[in-house]
Amino acid sequence: MRGSISPVEEAGMRIGFVGAGRMGRPMVERLVRAGHEVRALGRSPAARAALEALGARPVARAAGAVEDADAVMVCVFSDEQVQDVCLGGGLLSAMAAGSVVVLHTTGSPDTAVAVAGRAAPHGVRVVDCPVSGGPHDIAAGRLTLFAGGAADDVAKVEPALRAYGDPVVHVGGLGAGQRVKLVNNALFAAQIGLLAEAVRLAGRLGVEEAALLGALPHASSASRALSGVAGRGSVAAFAQAVGGFLTKDVDVVRAVAAEHGGGLGALDGALDALDDVLRNREP
């Protein structure tokens, strides 16, 4: 059953966890409930107490979370934080040979490659595995995971990933997970920008935003972005709720596209419309 946990089938892995925040903490809870042994980094006494209440073993240093782990999940907020955790400290050197580090943070594919290069001398493998969904999806075990890396490496960590992920989609080699997620987030953000333009059009035609959002989810223009906007009651409210995550990812995908000699094409105009909403500007 989608989202269910089979402790017998999925038990036995030793998991290190770095980044037990808004997204990471429910992941830790699902891992524990699935029968995995989880050591999680908590930087404050309150954070460690909360992790202990979930059944995890809290530690005060990253190295303490990763020693003897079969897999280490990194679920921090930004690409820069991934670099700090994985390249700026001793996390990789503290990991056991044959273990796998899983990068859940959305960021540059180049960061995943850099982490893999630093990990290789220690016999540590890397899977880039950004996520699509929110804490409610994690709690239900239906988070979408885009995995990039060698098939054997993905297979090794899949029992842990399935504690909170369904589907787990292997999309290619190292960095492919990030590329797919960046395209996904650019498209999702552009859809919100298009909805902003649709609301403006409706206004010019004498249709109020509330009436429009009450009608469109039942029509052929329905989408997950539209459902989110309708649930919040306005494009502006939804954009503000998700803007902190989306804008950093849009910045990354624009930079990656530029590195490959191009832009985002028709997506750019829609993303500019979203930026207008976030900045409370009229086009």
TIMARLUM-336295 format. One record per residue (C-alpha): residue in one letter; x, y negated, z negated. Coordinates in steps of 0.001 Angstrom, whole numbers, plus 500000, padded with zeros to 6 digits. Layout:
N
<r code="a" x="X" y="Y" z="Z"/>
...
This chain:
283
<r code="m" x="500000" y="500000" z="500000"/>
<r code="r" x="501317" y="496536" z="500898"/>
<r code="g" x="502804" y="494828" z="497833"/>
<r code="s" x="502714" y="497904" z="495594"/>
<r code="i" x="505710" y="499103" z="493596"/>
<r code="s" x="506744" y="502722" z="493215"/>
<r code="p" x="509149" y="502871" z="490244"/>
<r code="v" x="510107" y="506470" z="491012"/>
<r code="e" x="510856" y="505774" z="494661"/>
<r code="e" x="512695" y="502482" z="494189"/>
<r code="a" x="514441" y="502865" z="490821"/>
<r code="g" x="518131" y="503105" z="490189"/>
<r code="m" x="519892" y="500066" z="491633"/>
<r code="r" x="522020" y="497760" z="489532"/>
<r code="i" x="521161" y="494214" z="490597"/>
<r code="g" x="522930" y="490945" z="489861"/>
<r code="f" x="520839" y="487813" z="490305"/>
<r code="v" x="521999" y="484215" z="490714"/>
<r code="g" x="519348" y="481536" z="491077"/>
<r code="a" x="516444" y="482655" z="488879"/>
<r code="g" x="514382" y="479510" z="489374"/>
<r code="r" x="510993" y="478836" z="490974"/>
<r code="m" x="511470" y="481564" z="493596"/>
<r code="g" x="514076" y="483685" z="491888"/>
<r code="r" x="512346" y="484293" z="488574"/>
<r code="p" x="509344" y="486147" z="490029"/>
<r code="m" x="511816" y="488165" z="492124"/>
<r code="v" x="513593" y="489183" z="488928"/>
<r code="e" x="510275" y="490187" z="487394"/>
<r code="r" x="509367" y="492347" z="490396"/>
<r code="l" x="512806" y="493983" z="490411"/>
<r code="v" x="512514" y="494878" z="486728"/>
<r code="r" x="509002" y="496241" z="487199"/>
<r code="a" x="510279" y="498398" z="490078"/>
<r code="g" x="512741" y="500054" z="487696"/>
<r code="h" x="515941" y="498291" z="488721"/>
<r code="e" x="518533" y="497207" z="486166"/>
<r code="v" x="518825" y="493426" z="486536"/>
<r code="r" x="521474" y="491129" z="485121"/>
<r code="a" x="520525" y="487527" z="485833"/>
<r code="l" x="522381" y="484275" z="485395"/>
<r code="g" x="520741" y="481828" z="482988"/>
<r code="r" x="522629" y="478600" z="482477"/>
<r code="s" x="520734" y="477464" z="479375"/>
<r code="p" x="519523" y="479260" z="476229"/>
<r code="a" x="515915" y="478631" z="477309"/>
<r code="a" x="516548" y="480122" z="480752"/>
<r code="r" x="518218" y="483179" z="479239"/>
<r code="a" x="515335" y="483657" z="476813"/>
<r code="a" x="512849" y="483536" z="479697"/>
<r code="l" x="514833" y="486123" z="481654"/>
<r code="e" x="515072" y="488403" z="478660"/>
<r code="a" x="511289" y="488176" z="478248"/>
<r code="l" x="510975" y="489528" z="481811"/>
<r code="g" x="513069" y="492561" z="480913"/>
<r code="a" x="516278" y="491402" z="482594"/>
<r code="r" x="519645" y="491199" z="480903"/>
<r code="p" x="520549" y="487488" z="480823"/>
<r code="v" x="524170" y="486379" z="481175"/>
<r code="a" x="525784" y="482950" z="480895"/>
<r code="r" x="528320" y="483336" z="483719"/>
<r code="a" x="527896" y="484427" z="487331"/>
<r code="a" x="530730" y="486956" z="487017"/>
<r code="g" x="528816" y="488658" z="484214"/>
<r code="a" x="525817" y="489127" z="486484"/>
<r code="v" x="527704" y="490759" z="489346"/>
<r code="e" x="530154" y="493160" z="487721"/>
<r code="d" x="529364" y="496763" z="488731"/>
<r code="a" x="526248" y="495637" z="490620"/>
<r code="d" x="525158" y="497551" z="493710"/>
<r code="a" x="523700" y="494346" z="495132"/>
<r code="v" x="523759" y="490677" z="494170"/>
<r code="m" x="520876" y="488405" z="495138"/>
<r code="v" x="521693" y="484707" z="495590"/>
<r code="c" x="518546" y="482569" z="495556"/>
<r code="v" x="519679" y="478977" z="494978"/>
<r code="f" x="518076" y="475901" z="496548"/>
<r code="s" x="520493" y="474642" z="499191"/>
<r code="d" x="523213" y="475752" z="501577"/>
<r code="e" x="525677" y="473637" z="499616"/>
<r code="q" x="524811" y="475541" z="496457"/>
<r code="v" x="525385" y="478850" z="498256"/>
<r code="q" x="528827" y="477629" z="499257"/>
<r code="d" x="529545" y="476524" z="495698"/>
<r code="v" x="528437" y="479840" z="494203"/>
<r code="c" x="529982" y="482177" z="496780"/>
<r code="l" x="532995" y="480259" z="498060"/>
<r code="g" x="533850" y="477898" z="495236"/>
<r code="g" x="533995" y="480360" z="492368"/>
<r code="g" x="534946" y="483912" z="491524"/>
<r code="l" x="531657" y="485628" z="492279"/>
<r code="l" x="532870" y="487677" z="495246"/>
<r code="s" x="536096" y="488770" z="493579"/>
<r code="a" x="534117" y="489964" z="490564"/>
<r code="m" x="531877" y="492207" z="492696"/>
<r code="a" x="532575" y="495903" z="493126"/>
<r code="a" x="533909" y="497255" z="496407"/>
<r code="g" x="531040" y="498646" z="498460"/>
<r code="s" x="528460" y="496293" z="496985"/>
<r code="v" x="526342" y="493866" z="499023"/>
<r code="v" x="525605" y="490192" z="498449"/>
<r code="v" x="522177" y="489112" z="499723"/>
<r code="l" x="521726" y="485439" z="500617"/>
<r code="h" x="518076" y="484475" z="500167"/>
<r code="t" x="518671" y="480729" z="500540"/>
<r code="t" x="517825" y="479194" z="503915"/>
<r code="g" x="520896" y="477517" z="505384"/>
<r code="s" x="523459" y="477541" z="508148"/>
<r code="p" x="524363" y="480852" z="509811"/>
<r code="d" x="527974" y="479648" z="509562"/>
<r code="t" x="527747" y="479817" z="505769"/>
<r code="a" x="526768" y="483490" z="505915"/>
<r code="v" x="529719" y="484165" z="508212"/>
<r code="a" x="532071" y="482244" z="505904"/>
<r code="v" x="530845" y="484198" z="502877"/>
<r code="a" x="531341" y="487471" z="504767"/>
<r code="g" x="534881" y="486455" z="505661"/>
<r code="r" x="535692" y="485717" z="502042"/>
<r code="a" x="533948" y="488893" z="500857"/>
<r code="a" x="535624" y="491338" z="503253"/>
<r code="p" x="539004" y="491563" z="501448"/>
<r code="h" x="537122" y="492625" z="498309"/>
<r code="g" x="535216" y="495358" z="500158"/>
<r code="v" x="531964" y="493429" z="499689"/>
<r code="r" x="529363" y="493240" z="502454"/>
<r code="v" x="526910" y="490429" z="503212"/>
<r code="v" x="523271" y="490360" z="504323"/>
<r code="d" x="521677" y="487006" z="505083"/>
<r code="c" x="518031" y="487372" z="504134"/>
<r code="p" x="516074" y="484099" z="503953"/>
<r code="v" x="512462" y="484316" z="502860"/>
<r code="s" x="509123" y="483030" z="504118"/>
<r code="g" x="506443" y="482495" z="501488"/>
<r code="g" x="506130" y="481201" z="497961"/>
<r code="p" x="506068" y="482423" z="494358"/>
<r code="h" x="502509" y="483721" z="494795"/>
<r code="d" x="503708" y="485925" z="497676"/>
<r code="i" x="506564" y="487245" z="495538"/>
<r code="a" x="504177" y="488059" z="492687"/>
<r code="a" x="501994" y="490006" z="495129"/>
<r code="g" x="504971" y="491793" z="496715"/>
<r code="r" x="504255" y="490360" z="500145"/>
<r code="l" x="507148" y="487951" z="500701"/>
<r code="t" x="508420" y="488024" z="504304"/>
<r code="l" x="512164" y="488667" z="504539"/>
<r code="f" x="514281" y="488094" z="507670"/>
<r code="a" x="517403" y="490246" z="507269"/>
<r code="g" x="520585" y="489728" z="509255"/>
<r code="g" x="523561" y="492065" z="508980"/>
<r code="a" x="524774" y="495566" z="509728"/>
<r code="a" x="522003" y="498169" z="509686"/>
<r code="d" x="523740" y="500206" z="506972"/>
<r code="d" x="524061" y="497144" z="504735"/>
<r code="v" x="520407" y="496221" z="505161"/>
<r code="a" x="519379" y="499818" z="504449"/>
<r code="k" x="521448" y="499861" z="501260"/>
<r code="v" x="519667" y="496846" z="499762"/>
<r code="e" x="516216" y="497543" z="501198"/>
<r code="p" x="514951" y="499448" z="498117"/>
<r code="a" x="515566" y="496319" z="496047"/>
<r code="l" x="514191" y="493955" z="498689"/>
<r code="r" x="510968" y="495950" z="498877"/>
<r code="a" x="510302" y="495213" z="495215"/>
<r code="y" x="509060" y="491804" z="496366"/>
<r code="g" x="509272" y="491817" z="500171"/>
<r code="d" x="506815" y="493181" z="502711"/>
<r code="p" x="507642" y="493081" z="505524"/>
<r code="v" x="511431" y="493324" z="505471"/>
<r code="v" x="512342" y="492586" z="509095"/>
<r code="h" x="515860" y="493377" z="510330"/>
<r code="v" x="516320" y="490776" z="513070"/>
<r code="g" x="519932" y="491374" z="514097"/>
<r code="g" x="523525" y="490946" z="513025"/>
<r code="l" x="524927" y="488670" z="510358"/>
<r code="g" x="523461" y="485161" z="510658"/>
<r code="a" x="520401" y="486296" z="512626"/>
<r code="g" x="518203" y="486080" z="509543"/>
<r code="q" x="519100" y="482426" z="509119"/>
<r code="r" x="518535" y="481659" z="512792"/>
<r code="v" x="515064" y="483201" z="512777"/>
<r code="k" x="514142" y="481440" z="509534"/>
<r code="l" x="515346" y="478059" z="510831"/>
<r code="v" x="513234" y="478435" z="513972"/>
<r code="n" x="510286" y="479478" z="511805"/>
<r code="n" x="510609" y="476451" z="509554"/>
<r code="a" x="511100" y="474052" z="512466"/>
<r code="l" x="507914" y="475392" z="514053"/>
<r code="f" x="505984" y="475275" z="510762"/>
<r code="a" x="507120" y="471705" z="510097"/>
<r code="a" x="506234" y="470710" z="513660"/>
<r code="q" x="502751" y="472163" z="513189"/>
<r code="i" x="502239" y="469895" z="510187"/>
<r code="g" x="503386" y="466955" z="512310"/>
<r code="l" x="500925" y="467951" z="515033"/>
<r code="l" x="498164" y="468102" z="512435"/>
<r code="a" x="499053" y="464564" z="511401"/>
<r code="e" x="498620" y="463493" z="515014"/>
<r code="a" x="495333" y="465413" z="515242"/>
<r code="v" x="494018" y="463619" z="512157"/>
<r code="r" x="494958" y="460271" z="513699"/>
<r code="l" x="493162" y="461230" z="516918"/>
<r code="a" x="490101" y="462309" z="514959"/>
<r code="g" x="490103" y="458982" z="513138"/>
<r code="r" x="490099" y="457096" z="516424"/>
<r code="l" x="487136" y="459221" z="517473"/>
<r code="g" x="485259" y="458428" z="514278"/>
<r code="v" x="485809" y="461772" z="512509"/>
<r code="e" x="487044" y="461662" z="508900"/>
<r code="e" x="489992" y="463835" z="507865"/>
<r code="a" x="487943" y="465791" z="505315"/>
<r code="a" x="485347" y="466737" z="507918"/>
<r code="l" x="488036" y="467738" z="510409"/>
<r code="l" x="489880" y="469917" z="507878"/>
<r code="g" x="486622" y="471532" z="506856"/>
<r code="a" x="485915" y="472560" z="510439"/>
<r code="l" x="489214" y="473464" z="512134"/>
<r code="p" x="490196" y="476477" z="509949"/>
<r code="h" x="487179" y="478273" z="511457"/>
<r code="a" x="488195" y="477524" z="515047"/>
<r code="s" x="490813" y="478615" z="517568"/>
<r code="s" x="493328" y="476036" z="516262"/>
<r code="a" x="493577" y="477827" z="512895"/>
<r code="s" x="497085" y="478508" z="511546"/>
<r code="r" x="498878" y="478994" z="508251"/>
<r code="a" x="499923" y="475332" z="508354"/>
<r code="l" x="496320" y="474270" z="508860"/>
<r code="s" x="495173" y="476507" z="505998"/>
<r code="g" x="497737" y="474888" z="503712"/>
<r code="v" x="496742" y="471386" z="504765"/>
<r code="a" x="493036" y="472142" z="504342"/>
<r code="g" x="493682" y="473662" z="500926"/>
<r code="r" x="495424" y="470493" z="499759"/>
<r code="g" x="492751" y="468265" z="501259"/>
<r code="s" x="494986" y="466186" z="503516"/>
<r code="v" x="498067" y="466317" z="505708"/>
<r code="a" x="499831" y="463832" z="503425"/>
<r code="a" x="499235" y="465894" z="500278"/>
<r code="f" x="500472" y="469114" z="501867"/>
<r code="a" x="503471" y="467412" z="503462"/>
<r code="q" x="504526" y="465983" z="500112"/>
<r code="a" x="504148" y="469409" z="498464"/>
<r code="v" x="506388" y="471238" z="500944"/>
<r code="g" x="508541" y="468372" z="502213"/>
<r code="g" x="511405" y="468927" z="499790"/>
<r code="f" x="512025" y="472392" z="501185"/>
<r code="l" x="511198" y="471725" z="504813"/>
<r code="t" x="513213" y="468559" z="505348"/>
<r code="k" x="516477" y="470186" z="504258"/>
<r code="d" x="515838" y="473105" z="506599"/>
<r code="v" x="514874" y="470828" z="509500"/>
<r code="d" x="518133" y="468930" z="508981"/>
<r code="v" x="520026" y="472230" z="509200"/>
<r code="v" x="518246" y="473453" z="512341"/>
<r code="r" x="518837" y="470110" z="514063"/>
<r code="a" x="522532" y="470340" z="513228"/>
<r code="v" x="522763" y="473969" z="514394"/>
<r code="a" x="520934" y="473148" z="517646"/>
<r code="a" x="523285" y="470226" z="518253"/>
<r code="e" x="526285" y="472509" z="517720"/>
<r code="h" x="524916" y="474714" z="520503"/>
<r code="g" x="524636" y="471756" z="522859"/>
<r code="g" x="520952" y="470976" z="522676"/>
<r code="g" x="518086" y="469488" z="520718"/>
<r code="l" x="514721" y="470795" z="519622"/>
<r code="g" x="512814" y="469809" z="522750"/>
<r code="a" x="509099" y="469257" z="522273"/>
<r code="l" x="509416" y="470074" z="518570"/>
<r code="d" x="511264" y="466808" z="517969"/>
<r code="g" x="508243" y="464550" z="518482"/>
<r code="a" x="506117" y="466604" z="516107"/>
<r code="l" x="508899" y="466612" z="513512"/>
<r code="d" x="509129" y="462829" z="513812"/>
<r code="a" x="505378" y="462663" z="513124"/>
<r code="l" x="505906" y="464718" z="509952"/>
<r code="d" x="508708" y="462386" z="508939"/>
<r code="d" x="506316" y="459445" z="509349"/>
<r code="v" x="503884" y="461133" z="506970"/>
<r code="l" x="506585" y="461819" z="504391"/>
<r code="r" x="507759" y="458222" z="504578"/>
<r code="n" x="504174" y="456912" z="504602"/>
<r code="r" x="504742" y="455176" z="507925"/>
<r code="e" x="502378" y="454491" z="510769"/>
<r code="p" x="503647" y="455759" z="514150"/>
